[in-house]
Amino acid sequence: MAEGQKRILIVDDDDEIRELLEFDIRSSGYFVDTAQDGLEGLNKALNNSYDLILLDVMMPKMNGFDVCKNIRAAKLAIPILMLTAKGTIEDKTNGFDGGADDYLVKPFDVQEVLLRIKVLLRRNQVVEQDTSLSNEILRSGDIEIFPESLEAVIVNKKVKLTPTEFEILYCLMQHFNNPVTLATLLDEVWGYDSNEDVRMLRVHVGGLRNKIEPDAKSPKYLHTVTNVGYKLTPFAQ
């Protein structure tokens, strides 16, 4: 493996899809490792160093949701891109709640997979290199966030955030009391503005609300601004 080459783990029990992804991702300059079921994928993720994991959902021995949860339980902040034939909001919410960073539904275009890989790797690298951010504690009113541990404290209640939830909350805290457009959030969190991903952003915001709000159905901090985006108010309203 060349020095500095990014390492990607593909976990998928479908031989054709796994081999196609392996070929195209390797051809794009990445080092690729593979696993054929969830348990093998989890063992490899816990015992090797990877920069990103592509993770199928429906697999023998252990499904992708459980693999993802176990990776996060081990305090590994590896970006996880879930690839699945299941595309309902409930399925996506399960994936994001388990710690996934992004989600693509089969059948997918390999070029779209490569784009998502590039964005996730870039975002993760920016966070790792920004030492001022990793040591920073941000406080606004009732909300306090800890970048190094991806945690938030809301009125003495500590909650663990996924990397994507943290990025959304961090972005909103930079503009607290002011509306942030959907396009701005997509650009700052994912690195690009795509109308197709607005739904994905809303799922993440829903997961974030479930963690930071006393009642997610009647939010006191994270408010929807109709036809614009979202606004964070640091004091409960």
Buried (B, 14 or more C-beta within 10 A) or exposed (E): EEEEEBBBBBBBBBEEBBEBBBEBBEEBEBBBBBBBBBBBBBEBBEEEEBBBBBBBBBBEBBBBBBBBBBBBEEEBBBBBBBBBEBEEEEBBBBBBBBBBBBBBBBEBEBEEBBBBBBBBBEBBEEBEEEEEBEEEEBEBBBBBBBBEBBBBBBEEEEBBBBBBBBBBBBBBBEBBEEBBBBBBBBBBBBBEBEEEBBEBBBBBBBBBBBBBBEEBEEBBBBBBEEEEBBBBBBEBE
